[in-house]
Structure formats: structure tokens, C-alpha cells
Amino acid sequence: MPKISVIIPVYNTEKYLEKCLDSIINQTYQDFEIVIINDGSIDNSQNIIEKYLDKYQNKIKCINKENGGLSSARNYGIEIARGDYIIFVDSDDYIKKDLFEQLLPYIQKDIDLVKYKLIKVSEEYKELERVDGPSFDEVTGEEGFNKLVFNDVLLEPACLYLYKRDIFIKNNLRFLENTYHEDFGLVPIILLYTNSIVSINFYGYYYLQANNSITRNEDYTKTIKRANDLLIHYDNMKKAIENLNIKQKTKENMYLYYTNAIFDNLKKLQKKEKKKYVQQIHKRKLLNNIKIINLKRLIKRMILYIYLKIENL
């Protein structure tokens, strides 16, 4: 049984796939398997995958399925992975050659979750930005969430964690399919289900900042869906943490984290959709999630209140 299962959803990424696979195959720590989920690609991706299957047949397995989206592919990978731990790598990204070696001490300590850091790169693989965030030694998942929630701009990307697979299996945690922001909808919740988490100061993941980024070129229909999906994730989050034995302060931080994202997306909507969206915000009483515990929160709540009044919403 491999120690780590690397789950790679693939959809029409022939341009980047070899770079991704090479970065994993050439890891300095080799006790892993690669689980490729070809999510209905119609380009040359499958031919590239078959080339690697021929060469590394004991290391790689590939499942071909109809296109169902990123969440569907990841969930499929979770089910068939055999490793004690899981890592998600998007097929247009790649990882540092000693990432697994850096994670090994925490695997040996049986840590549930390990967070590492990200470097943004261009399509020419030139470094654009190192995204910083807090680092800390072992704490509970709840403590880790509270450390990250207001100090880490990249709390939710699924690709920035090593997960014990049992967290998904025993708690029936999966990415919500047919939605955008699927990482945002699940990863913060996963933190609260873990007994232990470590955040390390290691830049192990290279995120490709593509020129044709989906968020820059999507049509307005997708913008509307993205906003509405945030509301779905908020509702699911409330249900998911309802019976967890966590502090009230942690619940408030979780509500605020999701609320902030919802309000940020409000400004992307046009007048008609914005009015409908605000109705949903009022229905959920989201302004009440911004507790006035300091001057910063007071100012934020006042700004949102004034904005809604000015927009006549």
C-alpha cells in the first residue's frame, strides 16, 4: 500500500500535463501512487497519459470517465485511492521535487493535515509571486482553522494540503459537484474534522497563472452561478458544523469567513441579479455574522450597510 495517493483530475490540459506528471514521478520520496482521473478530455491528454502508463505501470493508474467537472473527478479519486494520505494536484500545475520528502516527518507523526505554500508562475514557468501565510506547529484542526482564517489568503485551495484519507472516508466528506468554489465549500470544514494540523513554511506547489484564466474570461451567466454557489456552500457549511463539538467563537469565524466571500461577490453582479442576491443575503441575516467586536469589524459592517443603502438594495 502506498503512503501517498496523488489525485490528478485531467481535462484538456495536454499543454501542461507532462510537466505536472514529471514533477511527481521525480519526487525524492517515492512511496506514492498517481491516480489520474481523465474527466472526458477531447484533446491529446489521454495519449500523454498512456505514454506514462506504459513507462510507469506500477506507479500510475488512470480512470477514464465522462466529463463531470473538477469535484466529480476528485471525489472519484478519493474513492479509489489506496494511500494513507491524499494530495490533490491540478493537471496544469506542478510540485517541487522534494515536497513529499518535506511532508514525510509529519506522516511519520501521524498528523491528519499538513498545509504548505504556493508559488504563482507564468505559462513560461517564471515565478510571479510567493504567497505567504502563517506557519505553526501541531495544533488541533479547530485551532488551526482559527489561526488561518484571518491570516492566510489561501486557506481553501485543496491543492495546498496533505490529507489523511480517513478524514474523507469516515466523515463522508466530498466536494460538492456541479458547483464553483468547490474548495471553498469543503476545505474549511475539513479543518474542523481533524485532530491535528501543521502549517509548514515550505513553498512546494507551483500554481500556473494561465493567460486565459477562467475567472477572467467567463460569461456573465457563470458569474451569476459563482455567486449563487457561494450561498449553497454557506448553507451546507451551517449544516456540516451544526453538531460538531467546537467553540462558539469558531462557528462565528466560520460564518464570517463565508459571509465575507458572499459580500465580495455581490459587487460583481449587475443591478437585477444584485437585488435578488441581496434578498438571499437578508434571508440568511448575513450582516449579523459581522460581530462588532472591534473597530475594524464595526467599520466593515458600516461600509456594507451604507453600500446596500446607496445601491438601494
C-alpha positions, 0 to 999 in steps of 0.5 A, a space after each residue: 500500500 502506498 503512503 501517498 495517493 496523488 489525485 490528478 483530475 485531467 481535462 484538456 490540459 495536454 499543454 501542461 500535463 507532462 510537466 505536472 506528471 514529471 514533477 511527481 514521478 521525480 519526487 525524492 520520496 517515492 512511496 506514492 501512487 498517481 491516480 489520474 482521473 481523465 474527466 472526458 478530455 477531447 484533446 491529446 491528454 489521454 495519449 500523454 497519459 498512456 505514454 506514462 502508463 506504459 513507462 510507469 505501470 506500477 506507479 500510475 493508474 488512470 480512470 477514464 470517465 465522462 466529463 463531470 467537472 473538477 469535484 466529480 473527478 476528485 471525489 472519484 479519486 478519493 474513492 479509489 485511492 489506496 494511500 494513507 494520505 491524499 494530495 490533490 494536484 491540478 493537471 496544469 500545475 506542478 510540485 517541487 521535487 522534494 515536497 513529499 520528502 518535506 511532508 514525510 516527518 509529519 506522516 511519520 507523526 501521524 498528523 491528519 493535515 499538513 498545509 504548505 505554500 504556493 508559488 504563482 508562475 507564468 505559462 513560461 514557468 517564471 515565478 510571479 509571486 510567493 504567497 505567504 501565510 502563517 506557519 505553526 506547529 501541531 495544533 488541533 484542526 479547530 485551532 488551526 482553522 482559527 489561526 488561518 482564517 484571518 491570516 492566510 489568503 489561501 486557506 481553501 485551495 485543496 491543492 495546498 494540503 496533505 490529507 489523511 484519507 480517513 478524514 474523507 472516508 469516515 466523515 463522508 466528506 466530498 466536494 460538492 459537484 456541479 458547483 464553483 468554489 468547490 474548495 471553498 465549500 469543503 476545505 474549511 470544514 475539513 479543518 474542523 474534522 481533524 485532530 491535528 494540523 501543521 502549517 509548514 513554511 515550505 513553498 512546494 506547489 507551483 500554481 500556473 497563472 494561465 493567460 486565459 484564466 477562467 475567472 477572467 474570461 467567463 460569461 456573465 451567466 457563470 458569474 451569476 452561478 459563482 455567486 449563487 454557489 457561494 450561498 449553497 456552500 454557506 448553507 451546507 457549511 451551517 449544516 456540516 458544523 451544526 453538531 460538531 463539538 467546537 467553540 462558539 467563537 469558531 462557528 462565528 469565524 466560520 460564518 464570517 469567513 463565508 459571509 465575507 466571500 458572499 459580500 465580495 461577490 455581490 459587487 460583481 453582479 449587475 443591478 437585477 441579479 444584485 437585488 435578488 442576491 441581496 434578498 438571499 443575503 437578508 434571508 440568511 441575516 448575513 450582516 449579523 455574522 459581522 460581530 462588532 467586536 472591534 473597530 475594524 469589524 464595526 467599520 466593515 459592517 458600516 461600509 456594507 450597510 451604507 453600500 446596500 443603502 446607496 445601491 438601494 438594495 
